[in-house]
Amino acid sequence: MLRIHAVGGFRVEVDGRERTSPALDRATSLLAWLALNPGTHRRSAVAARFWPEVLDESARASLRSALWSLRRRLGEDANGALIATRDRVGLSDEVWVDVAEAERLRSDGRLEEALALADGELLSGFEDEWAYEARDEHRTKTAALLEELAAQADGEGEARRAIELSRRAAALEPLSEEVHRALFAASPKPRTLTELKEGVRRYIKRRHASR
């Protein structure tokens, strides 16, 4: 089985054996994009995305070269994981991807397990525009997951845990200054645990009301 880890450093495994390329080249970038975008995609669209500066024929040739390189790196044990027909390209539904698995666990209510997979920077070192956008989206999703866990902890009376999780969510929020104000609003120093807990509750209530 092909397993792709996009969080905390890009890693590729086939049947437990390392298949990660040491270089962040176009083929690696292509594999990462396919991992984050399930299903198959039109060859012309993928070629234009990764080689926009050249003519269509040249872009398609570059895509063929990248796919050949990926097949070589993954080896015969990954046979069938990479789908490439005359018109479309993608990854098989059997390919395991950490961010997709985290989403599945989250939808099943297994929040701690989901966080264990999702906690970290997505595609570290990748500098493509799509990677920056994916990284921002991942941060937002991780912050939301942390908020869910904070609400769960708060409901179970675990004030310290709720505060810790909310602070981690705040650090990932684009408007983290606003979030911090909500967490610590109007409490004179020194702040007590009760005051911090109340700030967390107000923040969680406001965030859930806005969704």
N, C-alpha and C positions, 0 to 999 in steps of 0.2 A: 504493500500500500504506500502511496505517496502522501507524505505529511508535510505541510508547509506551516512554519511558524513566522508570522509577520510582526509579532510583538516582542520587544526586548531583544532585537537583533534578528535579521532575516536568516532563517535556517531551513534547509530542505533535507528530508530523509526519505529513503526508499527501503521499506522492510527493515527499518532500524539502522540502516547504514547511511552515513553522512554523504550528501550529494550537493552540498552548498558550494557555489562557485566563490573563489576568493575575490573575484572582481565584480563590482557593481556595473556590469556592462548592459547593453540593450537587451540581451537575451534574459538576463536576470530581472531587469525591470519589467519585461514582458510577462515573465512567469508570475511576478508579484501582482501585476495588474489583473491577470487572469484569475489569480487566487482570490482577489477581492471583488471580482465581478463574475459571479457564477453564470453558468450557461455557455452557450456558444455565441460568437459574434461574427459579423460580416468581415471577411478578410480585408476588404477595401477600407472599412472604417478603422480597423485596428492598425493597418499600415499607415493610414493618414494621421492617426493619433501619434504614432511613434516616430514617423519620418515625414513631418509636415513640410519640410523645406525642399523636398525633391519631387519630381514628377511621379505620377501614380505608378507607372511601370517600375521605376527604380525603388519606390517604397515597397511594392509587392515583392520585389527581388530581395530586399533587405529583410522583409518578414520571413520569407522562405529560409534565408540563411540563419536567422535567429531561431526558428523552429527546429531546423536541423541541428543546431548547436545544443538546444535544450534536450532533444531526443538523445543525443550523444552523452550529455552529462547525466541524465536520469538513468540511462541504461535500459537493458531489456526487461529488468524486473518491474519497471514502471510502465510496461507495455499497456496501452489503452488509457493511461491517465491523461495524456495529452491528445486532444482531438484536433485533427487538422484535415478537413475535407477541401474540395476544390474551392468552395465558397465561404466556409466558416472555420473558426478556430476557437478553442476553449479548453476547459478542463472537465474531466469526467465528474459525475456526481459522487463518485466513490472517493475522490480526493478529500483528505481531512485538512481543514484550515482552522487555525486556532481562533480567529475572530468569529468565524461562522459557528464554531462549536460553542464559543462563549455566548453568542446570541441565542442558540438553542437552549443552553442551560438556563439562561436568564428567563426565557419564555416558559420554562418548566418550573420556575420558582427556585431553582438551585443557585441562589445569588452568590454565595461564597465561592462556589466552584467556578462560576462565571467570572468573578473578579480575579481569581487566581490565574486565569488565562488572559484576561483583558488588561490587567494592570501593568502598564509600561508604555514606552513610546512605540508607536507604529512605524515600521519601515525606517528605522534609524539609518541615516546616511544617504537615503534616496533623495535626490534633488529635483525630480520631475515635478511639474506643476500639479499633476493629478495626485502625486504622493503627498504634497503639502495639504491639498484639499482633504484627502483621506485621513491624514493625521489630525486635522482639525475636527473632522466628524468623529473620529475615534475618541478624542479627548472629551467631546460633548457627551457621547454615549457612556463613557466611563464615569464621568461626573454624575450622570443620571443614575447609573448603577450604584454608585456610592451613596447618592441621596436615598435610594430605595433601601439600602442596607441601614442607613442612618435612621430612617423612619421606623424600620423594623426593630432596631436596637432601642430606640426611644420608646416604642410601644411595649417592649419587654422590660422597661425600667433600667436599661443599661446606659446611664447618662454619659459616663466617660467614653464608652464606645461610640455613642451617637455623636458626641462632640468631635472625636477623632476622625470619624468618617466624614462628617460635614466639613471639617477643615480641609481634608484631602480633596473633597469635591470642589470647595472654594478655590483651591490652588489650581484646579484645572479649568475653571470657568473663565471665559473671555472677559467678563465683567467682574473679576474677582474682588475688586475694591468694593463694589456694591454689595457683593455677597458677604464680605467680611463686616461691613457696616450692619447688615441684617443680623449677623451672628452675635455681634457684640454691642448692639445698639443701646445707648442710654444707660449703661451700667457703670457706675463710678468705680474707680480702682480702690482697693484690690477687688477683682471680680471673684465671686464665690462660685462653687459648682452649681448651685441652684440658679444663679443669674445666667451662667453660661448655658445651662440646660434650657432655660426659658427662651434664650436667644435662638438656640437650635430649633426649638419647637415652632417659634414664630417663622423662622426661615423655611423649615420644611412645609409648614402649612401654606405659606405664600407660594412656594415653588410648585406644590401639587395643585394649587388652585389655578395656576397660570397654564397648566398643561391641558 
